[in-house]
Amino acid sequence: MEAPRSERSLGDLFADLSGQTSLLIRHEVQLARTELSQKAAEAGRAGALIGAGGVIANAALLALTAAIVLLLVRVGLDAWAAAALTGVVLGGVGGVLLRNGMRTLRRPMAPVETIDSIKETAQWLKNETRS
């Protein structure tokens, strides 16, 4: 028969606390794993949709490019000149987009505000524990 709670030793209480803490941590880890695998599956589905959308958008861009070339031919340019002009214009637009994207990726991506906040909190805690 288990002793009443008021008569339990300090060692028993710490053992229970340790066991309950371990159990809580294991459950939290399992919850995190489950949530991460759900998020990964969701990201995979989103990636597939993005890929399919990209393929279809590329086909649309090719069709529009052909339409521009045919329009320029109808206006009076030779076919090779119309294709070259369209290629140069689209290449320029693509180059500008690539340059801007690369410039954005070169910026630091660290969460600067969060890091600063953590440093401030650590400094505050250090000062409070000294007092």
Phi and psi in radians as a Rosetta constraint file:
Dihedral C 1 N 2 CA 2 C 2 CIRCULARHARMONIC -1.342 0.35
Dihedral N 2 CA 2 C 2 N 3 CIRCULARHARMONIC 2.460 0.35
Dihedral C 2 N 3 CA 3 C 3 CIRCULARHARMONIC -1.244 0.35
Dihedral N 3 CA 3 C 3 N 4 CIRCULARHARMONIC 2.606 0.35
Dihedral C 3 N 4 CA 4 C 4 CIRCULARHARMONIC -1.007 0.35
Dihedral N 4 CA 4 C 4 N 5 CIRCULARHARMONIC 2.646 0.35
Dihedral C 4 N 5 CA 5 C 5 CIRCULARHARMONIC -1.003 0.35
Dihedral N 5 CA 5 C 5 N 6 CIRCULARHARMONIC -0.620 0.35
Dihedral C 5 N 6 CA 6 C 6 CIRCULARHARMONIC -1.173 0.35
Dihedral N 6 CA 6 C 6 N 7 CIRCULARHARMONIC -0.351 0.35
Dihedral C 6 N 7 CA 7 C 7 CIRCULARHARMONIC -1.742 0.35
Dihedral N 7 CA 7 C 7 N 8 CIRCULARHARMONIC 0.080 0.35
Dihedral C 7 N 8 CA 8 C 8 CIRCULARHARMONIC -1.304 0.35
Dihedral N 8 CA 8 C 8 N 9 CIRCULARHARMONIC 2.553 0.35
Dihedral C 8 N 9 CA 9 C 9 CIRCULARHARMONIC -1.357 0.35
Dihedral N 9 CA 9 C 9 N 10 CIRCULARHARMONIC 2.826 0.35
Dihedral C 9 N 10 CA 10 C 10 CIRCULARHARMONIC -1.074 0.35
Dihedral N 10 CA 10 C 10 N 11 CIRCULARHARMONIC -0.662 0.35
Dihedral C 10 N 11 CA 11 C 11 CIRCULARHARMONIC -1.072 0.35
Dihedral N 11 CA 11 C 11 N 12 CIRCULARHARMONIC -0.729 0.35
Dihedral C 11 N 12 CA 12 C 12 CIRCULARHARMONIC -1.111 0.35
Dihedral N 12 CA 12 C 12 N 13 CIRCULARHARMONIC -0.725 0.35
Dihedral C 12 N 13 CA 13 C 13 CIRCULARHARMONIC -1.115 0.35
Dihedral N 13 CA 13 C 13 N 14 CIRCULARHARMONIC -0.744 0.35
Dihedral C 13 N 14 CA 14 C 14 CIRCULARHARMONIC -1.166 0.35
Dihedral N 14 CA 14 C 14 N 15 CIRCULARHARMONIC -0.627 0.35
Dihedral C 14 N 15 CA 15 C 15 CIRCULARHARMONIC -1.112 0.35
Dihedral N 15 CA 15 C 15 N 16 CIRCULARHARMONIC -0.768 0.35
Dihedral C 15 N 16 CA 16 C 16 CIRCULARHARMONIC -1.094 0.35
Dihedral N 16 CA 16 C 16 N 17 CIRCULARHARMONIC -0.765 0.35
Dihedral C 16 N 17 CA 17 C 17 CIRCULARHARMONIC -1.058 0.35
Dihedral N 17 CA 17 C 17 N 18 CIRCULARHARMONIC -0.757 0.35
Dihedral C 17 N 18 CA 18 C 18 CIRCULARHARMONIC -1.106 0.35
Dihedral N 18 CA 18 C 18 N 19 CIRCULARHARMONIC -0.784 0.35
Dihedral C 18 N 19 CA 19 C 19 CIRCULARHARMONIC -1.106 0.35
Dihedral N 19 CA 19 C 19 N 20 CIRCULARHARMONIC -0.762 0.35
Dihedral C 19 N 20 CA 20 C 20 CIRCULARHARMONIC -1.161 0.35
Dihedral N 20 CA 20 C 20 N 21 CIRCULARHARMONIC -0.666 0.35
Dihedral C 20 N 21 CA 21 C 21 CIRCULARHARMONIC -1.132 0.35
Dihedral N 21 CA 21 C 21 N 22 CIRCULARHARMONIC -0.759 0.35
Dihedral C 21 N 22 CA 22 C 22 CIRCULARHARMONIC -1.066 0.35
Dihedral N 22 CA 22 C 22 N 23 CIRCULARHARMONIC -0.759 0.35
Dihedral C 22 N 23 CA 23 C 23 CIRCULARHARMONIC -1.095 0.35
Dihedral N 23 CA 23 C 23 N 24 CIRCULARHARMONIC -0.757 0.35
Dihedral C 23 N 24 CA 24 C 24 CIRCULARHARMONIC -1.066 0.35
Dihedral N 24 CA 24 C 24 N 25 CIRCULARHARMONIC -0.774 0.35
Dihedral C 24 N 25 CA 25 C 25 CIRCULARHARMONIC -1.114 0.35
Dihedral N 25 CA 25 C 25 N 26 CIRCULARHARMONIC -0.755 0.35
Dihedral C 25 N 26 CA 26 C 26 CIRCULARHARMONIC -1.058 0.35
Dihedral N 26 CA 26 C 26 N 27 CIRCULARHARMONIC -0.721 0.35
Dihedral C 26 N 27 CA 27 C 27 CIRCULARHARMONIC -1.163 0.35
Dihedral N 27 CA 27 C 27 N 28 CIRCULARHARMONIC -0.692 0.35
Dihedral C 27 N 28 CA 28 C 28 CIRCULARHARMONIC -1.127 0.35
Dihedral N 28 CA 28 C 28 N 29 CIRCULARHARMONIC -0.717 0.35
Dihedral C 28 N 29 CA 29 C 29 CIRCULARHARMONIC -1.116 0.35
Dihedral N 29 CA 29 C 29 N 30 CIRCULARHARMONIC -0.739 0.35
Dihedral C 29 N 30 CA 30 C 30 CIRCULARHARMONIC -1.124 0.35
Dihedral N 30 CA 30 C 30 N 31 CIRCULARHARMONIC -0.701 0.35
Dihedral C 30 N 31 CA 31 C 31 CIRCULARHARMONIC -1.098 0.35
Dihedral N 31 CA 31 C 31 N 32 CIRCULARHARMONIC -0.740 0.35
Dihedral C 31 N 32 CA 32 C 32 CIRCULARHARMONIC -1.097 0.35
Dihedral N 32 CA 32 C 32 N 33 CIRCULARHARMONIC -0.745 0.35
Dihedral C 32 N 33 CA 33 C 33 CIRCULARHARMONIC -1.056 0.35
Dihedral N 33 CA 33 C 33 N 34 CIRCULARHARMONIC -0.809 0.35
Dihedral C 33 N 34 CA 34 C 34 CIRCULARHARMONIC -1.077 0.35
Dihedral N 34 CA 34 C 34 N 35 CIRCULARHARMONIC -0.793 0.35
Dihedral C 34 N 35 CA 35 C 35 CIRCULARHARMONIC -1.126 0.35
Dihedral N 35 CA 35 C 35 N 36 CIRCULARHARMONIC -0.733 0.35
Dihedral C 35 N 36 CA 36 C 36 CIRCULARHARMONIC -1.127 0.35
Dihedral N 36 CA 36 C 36 N 37 CIRCULARHARMONIC -0.697 0.35
Dihedral C 36 N 37 CA 37 C 37 CIRCULARHARMONIC -1.201 0.35
Dihedral N 37 CA 37 C 37 N 38 CIRCULARHARMONIC -0.600 0.35
Dihedral C 37 N 38 CA 38 C 38 CIRCULARHARMONIC -1.144 0.35
Dihedral N 38 CA 38 C 38 N 39 CIRCULARHARMONIC -0.747 0.35
Dihedral C 38 N 39 CA 39 C 39 CIRCULARHARMONIC -1.138 0.35
Dihedral N 39 CA 39 C 39 N 40 CIRCULARHARMONIC -0.673 0.35
Dihedral C 39 N 40 CA 40 C 40 CIRCULARHARMONIC -1.136 0.35
Dihedral N 40 CA 40 C 40 N 41 CIRCULARHARMONIC -0.721 0.35
Dihedral C 40 N 41 CA 41 C 41 CIRCULARHARMONIC -1.117 0.35
Dihedral N 41 CA 41 C 41 N 42 CIRCULARHARMONIC -0.721 0.35
Dihedral C 41 N 42 CA 42 C 42 CIRCULARHARMONIC -1.110 0.35
Dihedral N 42 CA 42 C 42 N 43 CIRCULARHARMONIC -0.724 0.35
Dihedral C 42 N 43 CA 43 C 43 CIRCULARHARMONIC -1.140 0.35
Dihedral N 43 CA 43 C 43 N 44 CIRCULARHARMONIC -0.648 0.35
Dihedral C 43 N 44 CA 44 C 44 CIRCULARHARMONIC -1.099 0.35
Dihedral N 44 CA 44 C 44 N 45 CIRCULARHARMONIC -0.758 0.35
Dihedral C 44 N 45 CA 45 C 45 CIRCULARHARMONIC -1.131 0.35
Dihedral N 45 CA 45 C 45 N 46 CIRCULARHARMONIC -0.722 0.35
Dihedral C 45 N 46 CA 46 C 46 CIRCULARHARMONIC -1.114 0.35
Dihedral N 46 CA 46 C 46 N 47 CIRCULARHARMONIC -0.694 0.35
Dihedral C 46 N 47 CA 47 C 47 CIRCULARHARMONIC -1.083 0.35
Dihedral N 47 CA 47 C 47 N 48 CIRCULARHARMONIC -0.702 0.35
Dihedral C 47 N 48 CA 48 C 48 CIRCULARHARMONIC -1.118 0.35
Dihedral N 48 CA 48 C 48 N 49 CIRCULARHARMONIC -0.720 0.35
Dihedral C 48 N 49 CA 49 C 49 CIRCULARHARMONIC -1.131 0.35
Dihedral N 49 CA 49 C 49 N 50 CIRCULARHARMONIC -0.719 0.35
Dihedral C 49 N 50 CA 50 C 50 CIRCULARHARMONIC -1.111 0.35
Dihedral N 50 CA 50 C 50 N 51 CIRCULARHARMONIC -0.751 0.35
Dihedral C 50 N 51 CA 51 C 51 CIRCULARHARMONIC -1.076 0.35
Dihedral N 51 CA 51 C 51 N 52 CIRCULARHARMONIC -0.807 0.35
Dihedral C 51 N 52 CA 52 C 52 CIRCULARHARMONIC -1.107 0.35
Dihedral N 52 CA 52 C 52 N 53 CIRCULARHARMONIC -0.739 0.35
Dihedral C 52 N 53 CA 53 C 53 CIRCULARHARMONIC -1.091 0.35
Dihedral N 53 CA 53 C 53 N 54 CIRCULARHARMONIC -0.675 0.35
Dihedral C 53 N 54 CA 54 C 54 CIRCULARHARMONIC -1.123 0.35
Dihedral N 54 CA 54 C 54 N 55 CIRCULARHARMONIC -0.725 0.35
Dihedral C 54 N 55 CA 55 C 55 CIRCULARHARMONIC -1.107 0.35
Dihedral N 55 CA 55 C 55 N 56 CIRCULARHARMONIC -0.772 0.35
Dihedral C 55 N 56 CA 56 C 56 CIRCULARHARMONIC -1.193 0.35
Dihedral N 56 CA 56 C 56 N 57 CIRCULARHARMONIC -0.715 0.35
Dihedral C 56 N 57 CA 57 C 57 CIRCULARHARMONIC -1.104 0.35
Dihedral N 57 CA 57 C 57 N 58 CIRCULARHARMONIC -0.658 0.35
Dihedral C 57 N 58 CA 58 C 58 CIRCULARHARMONIC -1.110 0.35
Dihedral N 58 CA 58 C 58 N 59 CIRCULARHARMONIC -0.739 0.35
Dihedral C 58 N 59 CA 59 C 59 CIRCULARHARMONIC -1.082 0.35
Dihedral N 59 CA 59 C 59 N 60 CIRCULARHARMONIC -0.695 0.35
Dihedral C 59 N 60 CA 60 C 60 CIRCULARHARMONIC -1.127 0.35
Dihedral N 60 CA 60 C 60 N 61 CIRCULARHARMONIC -0.728 0.35
Dihedral C 60 N 61 CA 61 C 61 CIRCULARHARMONIC -1.101 0.35
Dihedral N 61 CA 61 C 61 N 62 CIRCULARHARMONIC -0.715 0.35
Dihedral C 61 N 62 CA 62 C 62 CIRCULARHARMONIC -1.107 0.35
Dihedral N 62 CA 62 C 62 N 63 CIRCULARHARMONIC -0.713 0.35
Dihedral C 62 N 63 CA 63 C 63 CIRCULARHARMONIC -1.135 0.35
Dihedral N 63 CA 63 C 63 N 64 CIRCULARHARMONIC -0.728 0.35
Dihedral C 63 N 64 CA 64 C 64 CIRCULARHARMONIC -1.157 0.35
Dihedral N 64 CA 64 C 64 N 65 CIRCULARHARMONIC -0.646 0.35
Dihedral C 64 N 65 CA 65 C 65 CIRCULARHARMONIC -1.076 0.35
Dihedral N 65 CA 65 C 65 N 66 CIRCULARHARMONIC -0.779 0.35
Dihedral C 65 N 66 CA 66 C 66 CIRCULARHARMONIC -1.084 0.35
Dihedral N 66 CA 66 C 66 N 67 CIRCULARHARMONIC -0.685 0.35
Dihedral C 66 N 67 CA 67 C 67 CIRCULARHARMONIC -1.128 0.35
Dihedral N 67 CA 67 C 67 N 68 CIRCULARHARMONIC -0.697 0.35
Dihedral C 67 N 68 CA 68 C 68 CIRCULARHARMONIC -1.118 0.35
Dihedral N 68 CA 68 C 68 N 69 CIRCULARHARMONIC -0.769 0.35
Dihedral C 68 N 69 CA 69 C 69 CIRCULARHARMONIC -1.059 0.35
Dihedral N 69 CA 69 C 69 N 70 CIRCULARHARMONIC -0.810 0.35
Dihedral C 69 N 70 CA 70 C 70 CIRCULARHARMONIC -1.108 0.35
Dihedral N 70 CA 70 C 70 N 71 CIRCULARHARMONIC -0.635 0.35
Dihedral C 70 N 71 CA 71 C 71 CIRCULARHARMONIC -1.127 0.35
Dihedral N 71 CA 71 C 71 N 72 CIRCULARHARMONIC -0.755 0.35
Dihedral C 71 N 72 CA 72 C 72 CIRCULARHARMONIC -1.152 0.35
Dihedral N 72 CA 72 C 72 N 73 CIRCULARHARMONIC -0.620 0.35
Dihedral C 72 N 73 CA 73 C 73 CIRCULARHARMONIC -1.131 0.35
Dihedral N 73 CA 73 C 73 N 74 CIRCULARHARMONIC -0.726 0.35
Dihedral C 73 N 74 CA 74 C 74 CIRCULARHARMONIC -1.134 0.35
Dihedral N 74 CA 74 C 74 N 75 CIRCULARHARMONIC -0.583 0.35
Dihedral C 74 N 75 CA 75 C 75 CIRCULARHARMONIC -1.227 0.35
Dihedral N 75 CA 75 C 75 N 76 CIRCULARHARMONIC -0.379 0.35
Dihedral C 75 N 76 CA 76 C 76 CIRCULARHARMONIC 2.301 0.35
Dihedral N 76 CA 76 C 76 N 77 CIRCULARHARMONIC -0.040 0.35
Dihedral C 76 N 77 CA 77 C 77 CIRCULARHARMONIC -1.365 0.35
Dihedral N 77 CA 77 C 77 N 78 CIRCULARHARMONIC 2.628 0.35
Dihedral C 77 N 78 CA 78 C 78 CIRCULARHARMONIC -1.133 0.35
Dihedral N 78 CA 78 C 78 N 79 CIRCULARHARMONIC 2.687 0.35
Dihedral C 78 N 79 CA 79 C 79 CIRCULARHARMONIC -1.013 0.35
Dihedral N 79 CA 79 C 79 N 80 CIRCULARHARMONIC -0.751 0.35
Dihedral C 79 N 80 CA 80 C 80 CIRCULARHARMONIC -1.135 0.35
Dihedral N 80 CA 80 C 80 N 81 CIRCULARHARMONIC -0.658 0.35
Dihedral C 80 N 81 CA 81 C 81 CIRCULARHARMONIC -1.212 0.35
Dihedral N 81 CA 81 C 81 N 82 CIRCULARHARMONIC -0.698 0.35
Dihedral C 81 N 82 CA 82 C 82 CIRCULARHARMONIC -1.109 0.35
Dihedral N 82 CA 82 C 82 N 83 CIRCULARHARMONIC -0.759 0.35
Dihedral C 82 N 83 CA 83 C 83 CIRCULARHARMONIC -1.161 0.35
Dihedral N 83 CA 83 C 83 N 84 CIRCULARHARMONIC -0.727 0.35
Dihedral C 83 N 84 CA 84 C 84 CIRCULARHARMONIC -1.137 0.35
Dihedral N 84 CA 84 C 84 N 85 CIRCULARHARMONIC -0.779 0.35
Dihedral C 84 N 85 CA 85 C 85 CIRCULARHARMONIC -1.078 0.35
Dihedral N 85 CA 85 C 85 N 86 CIRCULARHARMONIC -0.792 0.35
Dihedral C 85 N 86 CA 86 C 86 CIRCULARHARMONIC -1.085 0.35
Dihedral N 86 CA 86 C 86 N 87 CIRCULARHARMONIC -0.742 0.35
Dihedral C 86 N 87 CA 87 C 87 CIRCULARHARMONIC -1.092 0.35
Dihedral N 87 CA 87 C 87 N 88 CIRCULARHARMONIC -0.728 0.35
Dihedral C 87 N 88 CA 88 C 88 CIRCULARHARMONIC -1.142 0.35
Dihedral N 88 CA 88 C 88 N 89 CIRCULARHARMONIC -0.781 0.35
Dihedral C 88 N 89 CA 89 C 89 CIRCULARHARMONIC -1.120 0.35
Dihedral N 89 CA 89 C 89 N 90 CIRCULARHARMONIC -0.849 0.35
Dihedral C 89 N 90 CA 90 C 90 CIRCULARHARMONIC -1.133 0.35
Dihedral N 90 CA 90 C 90 N 91 CIRCULARHARMONIC -0.644 0.35
Dihedral C 90 N 91 CA 91 C 91 CIRCULARHARMONIC -1.092 0.35
Dihedral N 91 CA 91 C 91 N 92 CIRCULARHARMONIC -0.700 0.35
Dihedral C 91 N 92 CA 92 C 92 CIRCULARHARMONIC -1.113 0.35
Dihedral N 92 CA 92 C 92 N 93 CIRCULARHARMONIC -0.793 0.35
Dihedral C 92 N 93 CA 93 C 93 CIRCULARHARMONIC -1.082 0.35
Dihedral N 93 CA 93 C 93 N 94 CIRCULARHARMONIC -0.783 0.35
Dihedral C 93 N 94 CA 94 C 94 CIRCULARHARMONIC -1.075 0.35
Dihedral N 94 CA 94 C 94 N 95 CIRCULARHARMONIC -0.715 0.35
Dihedral C 94 N 95 CA 95 C 95 CIRCULARHARMONIC -1.083 0.35
Dihedral N 95 CA 95 C 95 N 96 CIRCULARHARMONIC -0.734 0.35
Dihedral C 95 N 96 CA 96 C 96 CIRCULARHARMONIC -1.108 0.35
Dihedral N 96 CA 96 C 96 N 97 CIRCULARHARMONIC -0.775 0.35
Dihedral C 96 N 97 CA 97 C 97 CIRCULARHARMONIC -1.077 0.35
Dihedral N 97 CA 97 C 97 N 98 CIRCULARHARMONIC -0.766 0.35
Dihedral C 97 N 98 CA 98 C 98 CIRCULARHARMONIC -1.095 0.35
Dihedral N 98 CA 98 C 98 N 99 CIRCULARHARMONIC -0.769 0.35
Dihedral C 98 N 99 CA 99 C 99 CIRCULARHARMONIC -1.071 0.35
Dihedral N 99 CA 99 C 99 N 100 CIRCULARHARMONIC -0.781 0.35
Dihedral C 99 N 100 CA 100 C 100 CIRCULARHARMONIC -1.132 0.35
Dihedral N 100 CA 100 C 100 N 101 CIRCULARHARMONIC -0.695 0.35
Dihedral C 100 N 101 CA 101 C 101 CIRCULARHARMONIC -1.128 0.35
Dihedral N 101 CA 101 C 101 N 102 CIRCULARHARMONIC -0.749 0.35
Dihedral C 101 N 102 CA 102 C 102 CIRCULARHARMONIC -1.137 0.35
Dihedral N 102 CA 102 C 102 N 103 CIRCULARHARMONIC -0.687 0.35
Dihedral C 102 N 103 CA 103 C 103 CIRCULARHARMONIC -1.076 0.35
Dihedral N 103 CA 103 C 103 N 104 CIRCULARHARMONIC -0.723 0.35
Dihedral C 103 N 104 CA 104 C 104 CIRCULARHARMONIC -1.135 0.35
Dihedral N 104 CA 104 C 104 N 105 CIRCULARHARMONIC -0.701 0.35
Dihedral C 104 N 105 CA 105 C 105 CIRCULARHARMONIC -1.204 0.35
Dihedral N 105 CA 105 C 105 N 106 CIRCULARHARMONIC -0.434 0.35
Dihedral C 105 N 106 CA 106 C 106 CIRCULARHARMONIC -1.321 0.35
Dihedral N 106 CA 106 C 106 N 107 CIRCULARHARMONIC -0.293 0.35
Dihedral C 106 N 107 CA 107 C 107 CIRCULARHARMONIC -1.159 0.35
Dihedral N 107 CA 107 C 107 N 108 CIRCULARHARMONIC 2.592 0.35
Dihedral C 107 N 108 CA 108 C 108 CIRCULARHARMONIC -1.048 0.35
Dihedral N 108 CA 108 C 108 N 109 CIRCULARHARMONIC 2.363 0.35
Dihedral C 108 N 109 CA 109 C 109 CIRCULARHARMONIC -1.882 0.35
Dihedral N 109 CA 109 C 109 N 110 CIRCULARHARMONIC 0.089 0.35
Dihedral C 109 N 110 CA 110 C 110 CIRCULARHARMONIC -1.159 0.35
Dihedral N 110 CA 110 C 110 N 111 CIRCULARHARMONIC 2.548 0.35
Dihedral C 110 N 111 CA 111 C 111 CIRCULARHARMONIC -1.317 0.35
Dihedral N 111 CA 111 C 111 N 112 CIRCULARHARMONIC 1.393 0.35
Dihedral C 111 N 112 CA 112 C 112 CIRCULARHARMONIC -1.021 0.35
Dihedral N 112 CA 112 C 112 N 113 CIRCULARHARMONIC -0.782 0.35
Dihedral C 112 N 113 CA 113 C 113 CIRCULARHARMONIC -1.110 0.35
Dihedral N 113 CA 113 C 113 N 114 CIRCULARHARMONIC -0.716 0.35
Dihedral C 113 N 114 CA 114 C 114 CIRCULARHARMONIC -1.150 0.35
Dihedral N 114 CA 114 C 114 N 115 CIRCULARHARMONIC -0.744 0.35
Dihedral C 114 N 115 CA 115 C 115 CIRCULARHARMONIC -1.075 0.35
Dihedral N 115 CA 115 C 115 N 116 CIRCULARHARMONIC -0.777 0.35
Dihedral C 115 N 116 CA 116 C 116 CIRCULARHARMONIC -1.067 0.35
Dihedral N 116 CA 116 C 116 N 117 CIRCULARHARMONIC -0.739 0.35
Dihedral C 116 N 117 CA 117 C 117 CIRCULARHARMONIC -1.108 0.35
Dihedral N 117 CA 117 C 117 N 118 CIRCULARHARMONIC -0.718 0.35
Dihedral C 117 N 118 CA 118 C 118 CIRCULARHARMONIC -1.135 0.35
Dihedral N 118 CA 118 C 118 N 119 CIRCULARHARMONIC -0.724 0.35
Dihedral C 118 N 119 CA 119 C 119 CIRCULARHARMONIC -1.083 0.35
Dihedral N 119 CA 119 C 119 N 120 CIRCULARHARMONIC -0.756 0.35
Dihedral C 119 N 120 CA 120 C 120 CIRCULARHARMONIC -1.097 0.35
Dihedral N 120 CA 120 C 120 N 121 CIRCULARHARMONIC -0.734 0.35
Dihedral C 120 N 121 CA 121 C 121 CIRCULARHARMONIC -1.116 0.35
Dihedral N 121 CA 121 C 121 N 122 CIRCULARHARMONIC -0.765 0.35
Dihedral C 121 N 122 CA 122 C 122 CIRCULARHARMONIC -1.079 0.35
Dihedral N 122 CA 122 C 122 N 123 CIRCULARHARMONIC -0.727 0.35
Dihedral C 122 N 123 CA 123 C 123 CIRCULARHARMONIC -1.136 0.35
Dihedral N 123 CA 123 C 123 N 124 CIRCULARHARMONIC -0.722 0.35
Dihedral C 123 N 124 CA 124 C 124 CIRCULARHARMONIC -1.085 0.35
Dihedral N 124 CA 124 C 124 N 125 CIRCULARHARMONIC -0.801 0.35
Dihedral C 124 N 125 CA 125 C 125 CIRCULARHARMONIC -1.069 0.35
Dihedral N 125 CA 125 C 125 N 126 CIRCULARHARMONIC -0.717 0.35
Dihedral C 125 N 126 CA 126 C 126 CIRCULARHARMONIC -1.088 0.35
Dihedral N 126 CA 126 C 126 N 127 CIRCULARHARMONIC -0.768 0.35
Dihedral C 126 N 127 CA 127 C 127 CIRCULARHARMONIC -1.151 0.35
Dihedral N 127 CA 127 C 127 N 128 CIRCULARHARMONIC -0.681 0.35
Dihedral C 127 N 128 CA 128 C 128 CIRCULARHARMONIC -1.199 0.35
Dihedral N 128 CA 128 C 128 N 129 CIRCULARHARMONIC -0.625 0.35
Dihedral C 128 N 129 CA 129 C 129 CIRCULARHARMONIC -1.318 0.35
Dihedral N 129 CA 129 C 129 N 130 CIRCULARHARMONIC -0.362 0.35
Dihedral C 129 N 130 CA 130 C 130 CIRCULARHARMONIC -1.355 0.35
Dihedral N 130 CA 130 C 130 N 131 CIRCULARHARMONIC -0.469 0.35
